[in-house]
Amino acid sequence: MSHAPHPQRLAAYACDPRQSRGRRHPEPESTSRSLFQRDRDRIVHCRAFRRLMHKTQVFIATEGDHYRTRLTHSLEVAQIARSVSRSLGLDEDLAEALALGHDLGHSPFGHAGEDALDAVMQPFGGFDHNVQTLRILTVLETRYAAFDGLNLTWETLEGVAKHNGPVGGPVPAFLADYCRIQDLEFDTWPSAEAQVASLADDIAYHSHDIDDGLRAGLFALEDLFGAPLAGEAARQALGQYPSVPRDRLVQETVRRIINRLVSDLTEESRLRLAESGVETADDVRWLGQPVIAFSPAVAEANLALKGWLFDNMYHHDRIQAGRRHAADVVTALFSRYSARPDLMPGEWQVRLRDRDEAGRARVVADYIAGMTDRYAYEEFERTTAET
């Protein structure tokens, strides 16, 4: 197998694509792209990635053109992850692949849809978007003649499955079954690149949720003054530019939040990597603690900001009303497809054959989870008329 050269200068503790543990299904590799570049490209070209364009981040995707969707969120995460990885000498392509792919498993309507699917799937193992992402990457995508899924490298699949850290407690059934085929070592920490992608996710959604919340009028710029991290950024922006239009002040505030978090994450991580003594990517996995982190003070403030957003945005009456309707749509679709499989497309009816009750329920959940917000609404209306 010939691997493309890797022009980026990598730190010793980075994941080097030339030393990858490979793919589940061996195949000829590119002479012009590294394995991780190819993984990233496969994610960008898959159907599940395209559907993120019309899936909810916080606001239902049909509410306005300027609010973030899962796709624009994933692109922002990827930009932050790539920048931090470059600063730390990590493999930018792996971090970008993980950032672009981390939300592929989200159902329509964001967490409201996920909670509804999890509730109806409780008798059959529940539903979790992180598990669903691995299902998409290894089973549900059907782009290739030789195998199901995208046949990504071990490092990318590991990073998707463990980007929040070791998988503790009862391991979901699909993850346990998959690890009997390709062990992703759930008891260890993921690569530094996966840890970067995870915290880039935090940075992106905290900053852009504030942007979207301000744009939607859920709170005013002055309301941020009492918020951790965001309050300092808002006061700085207003103090430096007291007479500019409000929209520009919002952007100045968001920019300051991102810069503060990215700078702190990079500096603290560089310090931790040096003090840890890790010399290989496997050293990072077996260290027993993360090497990518915010400083204690900023980590505490970031957690407090999340709490502020829950109180002032995610639990806002307008957001909650949309969540309740979205949950009703998902619950109704699951009930209708379960009772009337003929309401599903033919290729999905084929997947139901020779399965027990739990297997049929999982197929229905897979179909619903793949829907965009818009398509879920359309199917709700159609099946209402036909049942």
Summary of the structure (lengths in Angstrom):
residues: 387
radius of gyration: 21.6
end to end distance: 54.6
largest distance: 67.6
contacts: 1314
relative contact order: 0.14
helix: 65%
strand: 1%
